Amino acid sequence: MKKWLLFLSIGAILASLTACASGGGGETAEKQTKDGKTLLTMSVQESSPYYETLEKTFEAKNPDIDLEIHSYKNVGEKWGPGDFEKYQKTTNTAMLSGKGMDIIEMGGLPLEDYVSKKLLLNMNDRMEQDQTLDKNDMMNSVLDVLKLDGGLYTVPSGYFVRTFVGDGDILKSSQVKLDDKTWDWKEFERVSKEMIQQAEKSGKKNLYALAFYPPDILLQEMLVDNYAQFVDNMAKKAKFDSPEFVTMLEQIKSMYDNKIVTEESAEEGQQLFYSSAILSPTDFIEGPYMLFENPTFIHTPRSGKGDGERGSRVIPASQFAIHAKSPVQDEAWKLITFMLSEEGQTLQEREGFSLLKSVNEKNMNDLQKRVTSGEYKLPTGEAPKVTGEQFDVMKQLILNANEYTGLNGEVLMIAGEESQAYFSGQKSAEEVAKLIQNRTTTYLNE
């Protein structure tokens, strides 16, 4: 479940609506009360300390509301084979029958289906009319890319960013130049190959563009921003048996055959880049500065060349929707606005970067002070040397988060699983493409 978040910009990316712990969702036709309070129900995929704190703090500010959070799995409870599929089917049945919770955590659920069937509330009007939210301080770029057909149907508790990190020393000294604002995966292959050849001529051996990177994971990475070319979630159709997808498989295999990329680990100084999900401010320091002495943050290659300024890729944290048939939509919106408020965004247990620019700025400035003073230490015990210019780049990556692809994590997992037969030489690219096409088509139409 969690590997989607680690390897994809997707992702991470699962969350959900659920039935009660007893397995049943309640009718939402009438407003319910409990102990004289308005009952507001919320379903989540897994319980967590964040939800416990959210419930307590929200109820303290709204004593007339009883927030009940129902989770499909408890903290630390493992997901077995078929558990998530069973969960999806149970949730879908409840939604389609008009049953379910007032607020739904949407990760891993068919958002397009729910929207087309008018099961979710479009929060655009409420967002625009709400006077309690500081729109100028809000990360509107993140909310905008999560919209579907112009409608705001989900609001995340926070977000992560995915970026490429490069060995700044090698990139600066190399005669091979790259433009990360426009580069695609073909350009990535060309630039990496030339840099590796240049390094070999100067006596540096066993240099790779990416190391400890399995080919099925690289396929998923390349599929993320090219997902719409191969999958139409709304129409429930896939195009993995196309020449374009076969070419993508062949390109990936070529990079491994030519030792541009390897799934083996590499020694220090033998790796040009790595793809990183930045989950918190300290992730800008701990990963990059342990791998490279002078890391540089660059844009992830696109699947096709792009024009103009680029932002960083958004990985939304838990996304929440309001049931269109909920009789307590006003109370549900109160919870959403609380989550977007400064108090809600500074809850210690909340994951990811904030939907408020001011909170992100404070957190990054605090980290910069700790690093500059020498107080902050890497897990190795060393103090990282980070310049003010590098901190400026990090802050811009957070602020310029504006690239997102709405995709289905299960489809990406199918592609990754089936592709291994091609990368190991057991099947041809065409055979694997048909297998992925058949499995995806079956899944989309279940």
Contacts in CASP RR format, 6 or more apart in sequence:
PFRMAT RR
TARGET T0000
AUTHOR 0000-0000-0000
METHOD contacts of the structure
MODEL  1
MKKWLLFLSIGAILASLTACASGGGGETAEKQTKDGKTLLTMSVQESSPY
YETLEKTFEAKNPDIDLEIHSYKNVGEKWGPGDFEKYQKTTNTAMLSGKG
MDIIEMGGLPLEDYVSKKLLLNMNDRMEQDQTLDKNDMMNSVLDVLKLDG
GLYTVPSGYFVRTFVGDGDILKSSQVKLDDKTWDWKEFERVSKEMIQQAE
KSGKKNLYALAFYPPDILLQEMLVDNYAQFVDNMAKKAKFDSPEFVTMLE
QIKSMYDNKIVTEESAEEGQQLFYSSAILSPTDFIEGPYMLFENPTFIHT
PRSGKGDGERGSRVIPASQFAIHAKSPVQDEAWKLITFMLSEEGQTLQER
EGFSLLKSVNEKNMNDLQKRVTSGEYKLPTGEAPKVTGEQFDVMKQLILN
ANEYTGLNGEVLMIAGEESQAYFSGQKSAEEVAKLIQNRTTTYLNE
1 14 0 8 1.000
1 79 0 8 1.000
1 84 0 8 1.000
2 12 0 8 1.000
4 10 0 8 1.000
4 11 0 8 1.000
4 12 0 8 1.000
4 13 0 8 1.000
4 14 0 8 1.000
4 409 0 8 1.000
4 412 0 8 1.000
4 413 0 8 1.000
5 11 0 8 1.000
5 12 0 8 1.000
5 13 0 8 1.000
5 160 0 8 1.000
5 277 0 8 1.000
5 279 0 8 1.000
5 315 0 8 1.000
6 12 0 8 1.000
6 277 0 8 1.000
7 217 0 8 1.000
7 220 0 8 1.000
7 221 0 8 1.000
7 277 0 8 1.000
8 162 0 8 1.000
8 220 0 8 1.000
8 221 0 8 1.000
8 224 0 8 1.000
8 315 0 8 1.000
8 409 0 8 1.000
8 412 0 8 1.000
9 162 0 8 1.000
9 224 0 8 1.000
9 225 0 8 1.000
9 277 0 8 1.000
9 300 0 8 1.000
9 313 0 8 1.000
9 314 0 8 1.000
9 315 0 8 1.000
9 404 0 8 1.000
9 405 0 8 1.000
10 224 0 8 1.000
10 315 0 8 1.000
10 405 0 8 1.000
10 406 0 8 1.000
10 407 0 8 1.000
10 409 0 8 1.000
10 412 0 8 1.000
11 315 0 8 1.000
11 316 0 8 1.000
11 409 0 8 1.000
12 160 0 8 1.000
12 277 0 8 1.000
12 315 0 8 1.000
12 317 0 8 1.000
13 107 0 8 1.000
13 108 0 8 1.000
13 315 0 8 1.000
13 316 0 8 1.000
13 409 0 8 1.000
14 45 0 8 1.000
14 84 0 8 1.000
14 107 0 8 1.000
14 108 0 8 1.000
14 409 0 8 1.000
15 44 0 8 1.000
15 45 0 8 1.000
15 105 0 8 1.000
15 106 0 8 1.000
15 107 0 8 1.000
15 108 0 8 1.000
15 318 0 8 1.000
15 319 0 8 1.000
16 43 0 8 1.000
16 44 0 8 1.000
16 45 0 8 1.000
16 72 0 8 1.000
16 87 0 8 1.000
16 88 0 8 1.000
16 91 0 8 1.000
16 104 0 8 1.000
16 105 0 8 1.000
16 106 0 8 1.000
16 107 0 8 1.000
16 108 0 8 1.000
16 109 0 8 1.000
17 43 0 8 1.000
17 91 0 8 1.000
17 94 0 8 1.000
17 95 0 8 1.000
17 100 0 8 1.000
17 101 0 8 1.000
17 104 0 8 1.000
17 105 0 8 1.000
17 106 0 8 1.000
17 109 0 8 1.000
17 321 0 8 1.000
18 43 0 8 1.000
18 44 0 8 1.000
18 45 0 8 1.000
18 70 0 8 1.000
18 71 0 8 1.000
18 72 0 8 1.000
18 87 0 8 1.000
18 90 0 8 1.000
18 91 0 8 1.000
18 101 0 8 1.000
19 25 0 8 1.000
19 43 0 8 1.000
19 70 0 8 1.000
19 72 0 8 1.000
19 90 0 8 1.000
19 91 0 8 1.000
19 94 0 8 1.000
19 100 0 8 1.000
20 26 0 8 1.000
20 70 0 8 1.000
21 70 0 8 1.000
21 71 0 8 1.000
23 90 0 8 1.000
24 94 0 8 1.000
24 99 0 8 1.000
25 94 0 8 1.000
25 99 0 8 1.000
25 100 0 8 1.000
25 101 0 8 1.000
26 41 0 8 1.000
26 99 0 8 1.000
26 100 0 8 1.000
27 98 0 8 1.000
27 99 0 8 1.000
28 98 0 8 1.000
28 99 0 8 1.000
28 100 0 8 1.000
28 102 0 8 1.000
28 323 0 8 1.000
28 325 0 8 1.000
28 326 0 8 1.000
28 327 0 8 1.000
29 325 0 8 1.000
29 327 0 8 1.000
30 327 0 8 1.000
31 38 0 8 1.000
31 327 0 8 1.000
31 328 0 8 1.000
32 38 0 8 1.000
32 39 0 8 1.000
32 327 0 8 1.000
32 328 0 8 1.000
33 39 0 8 1.000
34 66 0 8 1.000
34 68 0 8 1.000
35 66 0 8 1.000
37 63 0 8 1.000
37 64 0 8 1.000
37 65 0 8 1.000
37 66 0 8 1.000
38 64 0 8 1.000
38 65 0 8 1.000
38 66 0 8 1.000
38 328 0 8 1.000
38 331 0 8 1.000
39 66 0 8 1.000
39 68 0 8 1.000
39 328 0 8 1.000
40 65 0 8 1.000
40 66 0 8 1.000
40 67 0 8 1.000
40 68 0 8 1.000
40 102 0 8 1.000
40 103 0 8 1.000
40 328 0 8 1.000
40 331 0 8 1.000
40 332 0 8 1.000
40 335 0 8 1.000
41 68 0 8 1.000
41 69 0 8 1.000
41 70 0 8 1.000
41 100 0 8 1.000
41 101 0 8 1.000
41 102 0 8 1.000
41 103 0 8 1.000
42 67 0 8 1.000
42 68 0 8 1.000
42 69 0 8 1.000
42 70 0 8 1.000
42 101 0 8 1.000
42 102 0 8 1.000
42 103 0 8 1.000
42 104 0 8 1.000
42 105 0 8 1.000
42 320 0 8 1.000
42 335 0 8 1.000
43 69 0 8 1.000
43 70 0 8 1.000
43 71 0 8 1.000
43 72 0 8 1.000
43 91 0 8 1.000
43 100 0 8 1.000
43 101 0 8 1.000
43 103 0 8 1.000
43 104 0 8 1.000
43 105 0 8 1.000
44 51 0 8 1.000
44 69 0 8 1.000
44 70 0 8 1.000
44 71 0 8 1.000
44 72 0 8 1.000
44 105 0 8 1.000
44 318 0 8 1.000
45 71 0 8 1.000
45 72 0 8 1.000
45 73 0 8 1.000
45 87 0 8 1.000
45 105 0 8 1.000
45 107 0 8 1.000
46 71 0 8 1.000
46 72 0 8 1.000
46 73 0 8 1.000
46 74 0 8 1.000
46 75 0 8 1.000
46 76 0 8 1.000
46 77 0 8 1.000
47 69 0 8 1.000
47 71 0 8 1.000
47 73 0 8 1.000
47 74 0 8 1.000
47 75 0 8 1.000
48 75 0 8 1.000
48 349 0 8 1.000
49 75 0 8 1.000
49 349 0 8 1.000
50 157 0 8 1.000
50 347 0 8 1.000
50 349 0 8 1.000
50 350 0 8 1.000
50 351 0 8 1.000
51 69 0 8 1.000
51 71 0 8 1.000
52 349 0 8 1.000
53 347 0 8 1.000
53 348 0 8 1.000
53 349 0 8 1.000
54 67 0 8 1.000
54 69 0 8 1.000
54 339 0 8 1.000
54 344 0 8 1.000
54 347 0 8 1.000
55 67 0 8 1.000
55 69 0 8 1.000
57 338 0 8 1.000
57 343 0 8 1.000
57 344 0 8 1.000
57 347 0 8 1.000
58 65 0 8 1.000
58 67 0 8 1.000
58 335 0 8 1.000
58 338 0 8 1.000
59 65 0 8 1.000
59 66 0 8 1.000
59 67 0 8 1.000
61 338 0 8 1.000
61 343 0 8 1.000
62 331 0 8 1.000
62 334 0 8 1.000
62 338 0 8 1.000
65 331 0 8 1.000
65 334 0 8 1.000
67 335 0 8 1.000
70 101 0 8 1.000
72 87 0 8 1.000
73 79 0 8 1.000
73 83 0 8 1.000
88 108 0 8 1.000
88 109 0 8 1.000
91 109 0 8 1.000
92 109 0 8 1.000
92 110 0 8 1.000
92 113 0 8 1.000
94 100 0 8 1.000
95 104 0 8 1.000
95 114 0 8 1.000
95 119 0 8 1.000
95 323 0 8 1.000
96 117 0 8 1.000
96 119 0 8 1.000
98 119 0 8 1.000
98 325 0 8 1.000
100 323 0 8 1.000
101 323 0 8 1.000
102 322 0 8 1.000
102 323 0 8 1.000
102 326 0 8 1.000
102 328 0 8 1.000
102 329 0 8 1.000
102 331 0 8 1.000
102 332 0 8 1.000
103 320 0 8 1.000
103 321 0 8 1.000
103 322 0 8 1.000
103 323 0 8 1.000
103 326 0 8 1.000
103 332 0 8 1.000
103 335 0 8 1.000
103 336 0 8 1.000
104 120 0 8 1.000
104 320 0 8 1.000
104 321 0 8 1.000
104 322 0 8 1.000
104 323 0 8 1.000
105 318 0 8 1.000
105 319 0 8 1.000
105 320 0 8 1.000
106 114 0 8 1.000
106 154 0 8 1.000
106 319 0 8 1.000
106 320 0 8 1.000
106 321 0 8 1.000
107 318 0 8 1.000
107 319 0 8 1.000
108 408 0 8 1.000
108 409 0 8 1.000
108 410 0 8 1.000
110 233 0 8 1.000
110 408 0 8 1.000
111 120 0 8 1.000
111 148 0 8 1.000
111 153 0 8 1.000
111 154 0 8 1.000
111 321 0 8 1.000
111 406 0 8 1.000
112 148 0 8 1.000
112 233 0 8 1.000
112 234 0 8 1.000
114 120 0 8 1.000
114 153 0 8 1.000
114 321 0 8 1.000
115 148 0 8 1.000
115 149 0 8 1.000
115 153 0 8 1.000
116 234 0 8 1.000
118 324 0 8 1.000
119 323 0 8 1.000
119 324 0 8 1.000
119 325 0 8 1.000
120 153 0 8 1.000
120 154 0 8 1.000
120 321 0 8 1.000
120 322 0 8 1.000
120 323 0 8 1.000
120 324 0 8 1.000
121 153 0 8 1.000
121 321 0 8 1.000
121 322 0 8 1.000
121 323 0 8 1.000
121 324 0 8 1.000
121 326 0 8 1.000
121 329 0 8 1.000
121 332 0 8 1.000
122 151 0 8 1.000
122 152 0 8 1.000
122 153 0 8 1.000
123 151 0 8 1.000
123 152 0 8 1.000
123 153 0 8 1.000
123 155 0 8 1.000
123 322 0 8 1.000
123 333 0 8 1.000
123 336 0 8 1.000
124 150 0 8 1.000
124 151 0 8 1.000
124 152 0 8 1.000
126 333 0 8 1.000
127 133 0 8 1.000
127 143 0 8 1.000
127 152 0 8 1.000
130 333 0 8 1.000
130 337 0 8 1.000
132 337 0 8 1.000
132 341 0 8 1.000
133 337 0 8 1.000
133 340 0 8 1.000
133 341 0 8 1.000
134 356 0 8 1.000
137 356 0 8 1.000
137 357 0 8 1.000
137 358 0 8 1.000
138 340 0 8 1.000
138 355 0 8 1.000
138 356 0 8 1.000
138 357 0 8 1.000
139 159 0 8 1.000
139 353 0 8 1.000
139 354 0 8 1.000
139 355 0 8 1.000
139 356 0 8 1.000
139 357 0 8 1.000
139 360 0 8 1.000
139 399 0 8 1.000
139 401 0 8 1.000
141 400 0 8 1.000
141 401 0 8 1.000
141 402 0 8 1.000
142 156 0 8 1.000
142 158 0 8 1.000
142 159 0 8 1.000
142 314 0 8 1.000
142 316 0 8 1.000
142 355 0 8 1.000
142 401 0 8 1.000
142 402 0 8 1.000
142 404 0 8 1.000
143 152 0 8 1.000
143 155 0 8 1.000
143 355 0 8 1.000
144 402 0 8 1.000
145 314 0 8 1.000
145 402 0 8 1.000
145 403 0 8 1.000
145 404 0 8 1.000
146 152 0 8 1.000
146 154 0 8 1.000
146 155 0 8 1.000
146 156 0 8 1.000
146 314 0 8 1.000
146 316 0 8 1.000
146 319 0 8 1.000
146 404 0 8 1.000
147 153 0 8 1.000
153 321 0 8 1.000
154 316 0 8 1.000
154 319 0 8 1.000
154 320 0 8 1.000
154 321 0 8 1.000
155 319 0 8 1.000
155 320 0 8 1.000
155 336 0 8 1.000
155 339 0 8 1.000
155 340 0 8 1.000
155 355 0 8 1.000
156 316 0 8 1.000
156 317 0 8 1.000
156 318 0 8 1.000
156 319 0 8 1.000
156 320 0 8 1.000
156 355 0 8 1.000
157 317 0 8 1.000
157 318 0 8 1.000
157 319 0 8 1.000
157 320 0 8 1.000
157 339 0 8 1.000
157 350 0 8 1.000
157 351 0 8 1.000
158 316 0 8 1.000
158 317 0 8 1.000
158 318 0 8 1.000
158 345 0 8 1.000
158 350 0 8 1.000
158 351 0 8 1.000
158 352 0 8 1.000
158 353 0 8 1.000
158 354 0 8 1.000
158 355 0 8 1.000
159 314 0 8 1.000
159 315 0 8 1.000
159 316 0 8 1.000
159 317 0 8 1.000
159 352 0 8 1.000
159 353 0 8 1.000
159 355 0 8 1.000
159 401 0 8 1.000
160 277 0 8 1.000
160 278 0 8 1.000
160 279 0 8 1.000
160 314 0 8 1.000
160 315 0 8 1.000
160 316 0 8 1.000
160 317 0 8 1.000
160 352 0 8 1.000
160 353 0 8 1.000
161 277 0 8 1.000
161 278 0 8 1.000
161 312 0 8 1.000
161 313 0 8 1.000
161 314 0 8 1.000
161 315 0 8 1.000
161 353 0 8 1.000
161 397 0 8 1.000
161 398 0 8 1.000
161 401 0 8 1.000
162 275 0 8 1.000
162 276 0 8 1.000
162 277 0 8 1.000
162 278 0 8 1.000
162 300 0 8 1.000
162 312 0 8 1.000
162 313 0 8 1.000
162 315 0 8 1.000
163 275 0 8 1.000
163 276 0 8 1.000
163 278 0 8 1.000
163 297 0 8 1.000
163 298 0 8 1.000
163 299 0 8 1.000
163 300 0 8 1.000
163 312 0 8 1.000
163 313 0 8 1.000
163 397 0 8 1.000
164 180 0 8 1.000
164 273 0 8 1.000
164 274 0 8 1.000
164 275 0 8 1.000
164 276 0 8 1.000
164 297 0 8 1.000
164 298 0 8 1.000
164 299 0 8 1.000
164 300 0 8 1.000
164 301 0 8 1.000
165 273 0 8 1.000
165 274 0 8 1.000
165 275 0 8 1.000
165 276 0 8 1.000
165 287 0 8 1.000
165 288 0 8 1.000
165 291 0 8 1.000
165 292 0 8 1.000
165 295 0 8 1.000
165 296 0 8 1.000
165 297 0 8 1.000
165 298 0 8 1.000
166 272 0 8 1.000
166 273 0 8 1.000
166 274 0 8 1.000
166 292 0 8 1.000
166 295 0 8 1.000
166 296 0 8 1.000
166 297 0 8 1.000
166 298 0 8 1.000
167 269 0 8 1.000
167 271 0 8 1.000
167 272 0 8 1.000
167 273 0 8 1.000
167 292 0 8 1.000
167 294 0 8 1.000
167 295 0 8 1.000
167 296 0 8 1.000
168 292 0 8 1.000
168 294 0 8 1.000
168 295 0 8 1.000
168 296 0 8 1.000
169 292 0 8 1.000
169 293 0 8 1.000
169 294 0 8 1.000
170 195 0 8 1.000
170 199 0 8 1.000
170 269 0 8 1.000
170 272 0 8 1.000
171 178 0 8 1.000
171 272 0 8 1.000
171 296 0 8 1.000
172 296 0 8 1.000
174 195 0 8 1.000
174 198 0 8 1.000
175 198 0 8 1.000
176 191 0 8 1.000
176 194 0 8 1.000
176 195 0 8 1.000
176 198 0 8 1.000
178 187 0 8 1.000
178 191 0 8 1.000
178 298 0 8 1.000
180 298 0 8 1.000
180 299 0 8 1.000
180 301 0 8 1.000
180 310 0 8 1.000
181 299 0 8 1.000
181 308 0 8 1.000
181 309 0 8 1.000
181 310 0 8 1.000
182 305 0 8 1.000
182 306 0 8 1.000
182 307 0 8 1.000
182 308 0 8 1.000
182 310 0 8 1.000
183 191 0 8 1.000
183 299 0 8 1.000
183 301 0 8 1.000
183 302 0 8 1.000
183 305 0 8 1.000
184 301 0 8 1.000
184 302 0 8 1.000
184 303 0 8 1.000
184 304 0 8 1.000
184 305 0 8 1.000
184 306 0 8 1.000
185 222 0 8 1.000
185 251 0 8 1.000
185 301 0 8 1.000
185 302 0 8 1.000
185 303 0 8 1.000
185 304 0 8 1.000
186 251 0 8 1.000
187 301 0 8 1.000
187 305 0 8 1.000
188 209 0 8 1.000
188 301 0 8 1.000
189 209 0 8 1.000
189 251 0 8 1.000
189 254 0 8 1.000
189 255 0 8 1.000
189 260 0 8 1.000
192 209 0 8 1.000
192 260 0 8 1.000
192 261 0 8 1.000
192 272 0 8 1.000
192 273 0 8 1.000
193 258 0 8 1.000
193 260 0 8 1.000
195 207 0 8 1.000
195 209 0 8 1.000
195 272 0 8 1.000
196 207 0 8 1.000
196 208 0 8 1.000
196 209 0 8 1.000
196 259 0 8 1.000
196 260 0 8 1.000
196 272 0 8 1.000
199 207 0 8 1.000
200 207 0 8 1.000
206 266 0 8 1.000
206 267 0 8 1.000
206 270 0 8 1.000
207 269 0 8 1.000
207 270 0 8 1.000
207 271 0 8 1.000
207 272 0 8 1.000
208 259 0 8 1.000
208 260 0 8 1.000
208 261 0 8 1.000
208 262 0 8 1.000
208 266 0 8 1.000
208 270 0 8 1.000
208 271 0 8 1.000
208 272 0 8 1.000
209 255 0 8 1.000
209 260 0 8 1.000
209 261 0 8 1.000
209 271 0 8 1.000
209 272 0 8 1.000
209 273 0 8 1.000
210 218 0 8 1.000
210 261 0 8 1.000
210 262 0 8 1.000
210 271 0 8 1.000
210 272 0 8 1.000
210 273 0 8 1.000
210 274 0 8 1.000
210 275 0 8 1.000
211 261 0 8 1.000
211 262 0 8 1.000
211 264 0 8 1.000
211 265 0 8 1.000
211 266 0 8 1.000
211 270 0 8 1.000
211 271 0 8 1.000
211 274 0 8 1.000
212 262 0 8 1.000
212 263 0 8 1.000
212 264 0 8 1.000
212 265 0 8 1.000
212 266 0 8 1.000
213 261 0 8 1.000
213 262 0 8 1.000
213 263 0 8 1.000
213 274 0 8 1.000
213 275 0 8 1.000
214 263 0 8 1.000
215 252 0 8 1.000
215 253 0 8 1.000
215 256 0 8 1.000
215 261 0 8 1.000
215 263 0 8 1.000
215 419 0 8 1.000
215 420 0 8 1.000
215 423 0 8 1.000
216 415 0 8 1.000
216 416 0 8 1.000
216 417 0 8 1.000
216 419 0 8 1.000
216 420 0 8 1.000
216 423 0 8 1.000
217 416 0 8 1.000
218 252 0 8 1.000
218 255 0 8 1.000
218 261 0 8 1.000
219 248 0 8 1.000
219 249 0 8 1.000
219 252 0 8 1.000
219 415 0 8 1.000
219 416 0 8 1.000
219 419 0 8 1.000
220 412 0 8 1.000
220 413 0 8 1.000
220 415 0 8 1.000
220 416 0 8 1.000
221 275 0 8 1.000
221 300 0 8 1.000
222 248 0 8 1.000
222 252 0 8 1.000
222 303 0 8 1.000
223 230 0 8 1.000
223 248 0 8 1.000
223 303 0 8 1.000
223 407 0 8 1.000
223 412 0 8 1.000
223 415 0 8 1.000
224 313 0 8 1.000
224 405 0 8 1.000
224 407 0 8 1.000
224 412 0 8 1.000
225 300 0 8 1.000
225 302 0 8 1.000
225 303 0 8 1.000
225 313 0 8 1.000
225 403 0 8 1.000
225 405 0 8 1.000
226 248 0 8 1.000
226 303 0 8 1.000
226 304 0 8 1.000
227 405 0 8 1.000
227 406 0 8 1.000
227 407 0 8 1.000
227 411 0 8 1.000
227 412 0 8 1.000
228 405 0 8 1.000
229 239 0 8 1.000
229 244 0 8 1.000
229 303 0 8 1.000
230 238 0 8 1.000
230 239 0 8 1.000
230 240 0 8 1.000
230 242 0 8 1.000
230 244 0 8 1.000
230 245 0 8 1.000
231 237 0 8 1.000
231 238 0 8 1.000
231 239 0 8 1.000
231 407 0 8 1.000
231 408 0 8 1.000
231 411 0 8 1.000
231 440 0 8 1.000
231 444 0 8 1.000
232 238 0 8 1.000
233 406 0 8 1.000
233 407 0 8 1.000
233 408 0 8 1.000
233 444 0 8 1.000
236 444 0 8 1.000
236 445 0 8 1.000
237 441 0 8 1.000
237 444 0 8 1.000
238 411 0 8 1.000
238 436 0 8 1.000
238 437 0 8 1.000
238 440 0 8 1.000
238 441 0 8 1.000
238 444 0 8 1.000
239 245 0 8 1.000
239 437 0 8 1.000
240 415 0 8 1.000
240 433 0 8 1.000
240 434 0 8 1.000
240 436 0 8 1.000
240 437 0 8 1.000
240 440 0 8 1.000
241 430 0 8 1.000
241 433 0 8 1.000
241 434 0 8 1.000
241 436 0 8 1.000
241 437 0 8 1.000
242 433 0 8 1.000
245 433 0 8 1.000
245 436 0 8 1.000
246 429 0 8 1.000
246 430 0 8 1.000
246 433 0 8 1.000
248 303 0 8 1.000
249 419 0 8 1.000
249 422 0 8 1.000
249 429 0 8 1.000
249 432 0 8 1.000
249 433 0 8 1.000
250 429 0 8 1.000
252 423 0 8 1.000
253 422 0 8 1.000
253 423 0 8 1.000
253 429 0 8 1.000
255 261 0 8 1.000
256 262 0 8 1.000
256 263 0 8 1.000
256 423 0 8 1.000
268 291 0 8 1.000
269 292 0 8 1.000
271 291 0 8 1.000
273 298 0 8 1.000
274 291 0 8 1.000
275 300 0 8 1.000
276 283 0 8 1.000
276 287 0 8 1.000
276 288 0 8 1.000
277 283 0 8 1.000
277 315 0 8 1.000
278 284 0 8 1.000
278 397 0 8 1.000
279 351 0 8 1.000
279 352 0 8 1.000
280 351 0 8 1.000
280 352 0 8 1.000
280 353 0 8 1.000
281 353 0 8 1.000
281 363 0 8 1.000
281 364 0 8 1.000
281 367 0 8 1.000
281 394 0 8 1.000
282 367 0 8 1.000
284 297 0 8 1.000
284 367 0 8 1.000
284 394 0 8 1.000
285 367 0 8 1.000
285 371 0 8 1.000
285 376 0 8 1.000
285 378 0 8 1.000
285 384 0 8 1.000
285 386 0 8 1.000
286 378 0 8 1.000
286 379 0 8 1.000
288 295 0 8 1.000
288 297 0 8 1.000
289 295 0 8 1.000
289 378 0 8 1.000
289 384 0 8 1.000
289 386 0 8 1.000
290 378 0 8 1.000
290 379 0 8 1.000
290 380 0 8 1.000
293 385 0 8 1.000
296 393 0 8 1.000
297 390 0 8 1.000
297 393 0 8 1.000
297 394 0 8 1.000
297 397 0 8 1.000
299 310 0 8 1.000
299 311 0 8 1.000
299 312 0 8 1.000
300 313 0 8 1.000
310 403 0 8 1.000
311 397 0 8 1.000
311 400 0 8 1.000
311 401 0 8 1.000
311 402 0 8 1.000
311 403 0 8 1.000
312 397 0 8 1.000
312 398 0 8 1.000
312 400 0 8 1.000
312 401 0 8 1.000
312 402 0 8 1.000
312 403 0 8 1.000
313 401 0 8 1.000
313 403 0 8 1.000
313 404 0 8 1.000
314 401 0 8 1.000
314 402 0 8 1.000
314 403 0 8 1.000
314 404 0 8 1.000
316 404 0 8 1.000
317 350 0 8 1.000
317 351 0 8 1.000
317 352 0 8 1.000
320 336 0 8 1.000
320 339 0 8 1.000
322 329 0 8 1.000
322 332 0 8 1.000
322 333 0 8 1.000
322 336 0 8 1.000
323 332 0 8 1.000
326 332 0 8 1.000
338 344 0 8 1.000
339 345 0 8 1.000
340 355 0 8 1.000
340 356 0 8 1.000
342 356 0 8 1.000
342 358 0 8 1.000
342 359 0 8 1.000
344 350 0 8 1.000
345 354 0 8 1.000
345 355 0 8 1.000
345 356 0 8 1.000
345 359 0 8 1.000
346 354 0 8 1.000
346 359 0 8 1.000
353 360 0 8 1.000
353 363 0 8 1.000
353 398 0 8 1.000
353 401 0 8 1.000
354 360 0 8 1.000
354 363 0 8 1.000
357 399 0 8 1.000
360 395 0 8 1.000
360 398 0 8 1.000
360 399 0 8 1.000
361 395 0 8 1.000
364 391 0 8 1.000
364 394 0 8 1.000
364 395 0 8 1.000
364 398 0 8 1.000
367 376 0 8 1.000
368 386 0 8 1.000
368 388 0 8 1.000
368 391 0 8 1.000
370 376 0 8 1.000
371 383 0 8 1.000
371 384 0 8 1.000
371 386 0 8 1.000
371 391 0 8 1.000
372 386 0 8 1.000
374 383 0 8 1.000
376 383 0 8 1.000
376 384 0 8 1.000
377 383 0 8 1.000
378 384 0 8 1.000
408 444 0 8 1.000
410 443 0 8 1.000
411 440 0 8 1.000
411 443 0 8 1.000
411 444 0 8 1.000
414 436 0 8 1.000
414 439 0 8 1.000
414 440 0 8 1.000
414 443 0 8 1.000
415 436 0 8 1.000
415 440 0 8 1.000
418 432 0 8 1.000
418 435 0 8 1.000
418 436 0 8 1.000
418 439 0 8 1.000
419 432 0 8 1.000
419 436 0 8 1.000
421 427 0 8 1.000
421 431 0 8 1.000
421 432 0 8 1.000
421 435 0 8 1.000
422 428 0 8 1.000
422 429 0 8 1.000
422 431 0 8 1.000
422 432 0 8 1.000
427 435 0 8 1.000
END
